[in-house]
Amino acid sequence: MSSHLTPFVIVWLVLALAVLVLLAWRKVVTNREDDTLHVAEPDAVQEGVMQQQVGIAHKFEQIDKWGKILTTVGVAYGLILAGVYFYQMWTASSSIGV
């Protein structure tokens, strides 16, 4: 690999690590989720549970939003980086043969 591509590869690795961290964070939040739907008349206990469910749902939305954004950016960046790398290899092999 060309040494001038190393910083770009490091940025891509940071993006990939961020996606993995979001995946792990989502798993942690999922473990605290209550899968039971509480729709009865709200009393003090059920209202607290419902608020907790709303809070966890909001966390899911935020984690999923950033996960999708970072995954899309990471994949596009990786494909561009791979394209640049293979283009450089192709032009280097073409100039050797001349």
N, C-alpha and C positions, 0 to 999 in steps of 0.2 A: 504494500500500500504506500502511496506517496506520502511523504512526511507532511506536506502542506495540507493534506486532508485530515490529519489527526485531530485538530481542534473541532472540525465539523462532526467527526465520529464521536467525540466526547460529548458534544451537544446532543447528538442523537441518543447516546446512551443515557444521558440525564433525562431526556424525554421518556425513554422506555422505562427507566426507573420510576419516574413520576406516575406513569400508568400503573405499574405494579404496586406502588404505594397506595394509590386510590383503590385498586382492587382489594388489597388487604384491609384497608379502612372500611370499605363497603362490607366485607365479610364480618368485621368486628361489629359494625352497626346492625347487621342482619341477626347476629346472635342475640341482641337485646330486643328484637322485634317480637311483639305479641301478635300471633297469626289469627287471633280471635277477633271478630268484628263485634264491637260493642255499640248497639243501636237502641237499646232500651231507654226508658226514661232516665235522664241523667240525674244521678244523685252525686254526692260529693266524691265518692270513690270512683264511680264510673266516669265522671267528668275529668278527673285527674288522669285516668287511663286513656281516655279519648284525646286529651291534650298531649299526652306522651306519644300516642300513635301519630297525631298530626305533626309533632316535632320530628319523629323518626322519618315520616314520609317526606318532610321537607329536606332532611339530610340526604335521603336517597336521591331526591331530585337534583340536589346540588352536586352530589358525588357523581351521579350518572351524567349530568351535563358536562362537568369538567372531564370526566373519563372519556366521553365521546369526542370532545374537542381535542384533548391531548392525544388520543389514539389516532384520530384523523391527521393531525399535524405530524405526529411521529411517523406514521406510515408514508405520508406524502414526502416528508423530509428524507426518510430512508430510501425511498424509490429514486428521488432526485440525486441523492448522494451516491447510490449505486450506479445510476446512469452516468454521472460525472466520472466515477472511478473506471467503469468499463469503457467509456469514451477515451479516457486518458490511456488506458491499456491498448486500445485499438489504434490510436494515433501513434503511440510509442512503437508498437509492433510494425506499423506501416512504414515508419521512418527508418527502422532498422533494415527492412527489406529493400530499401531504395538504394 
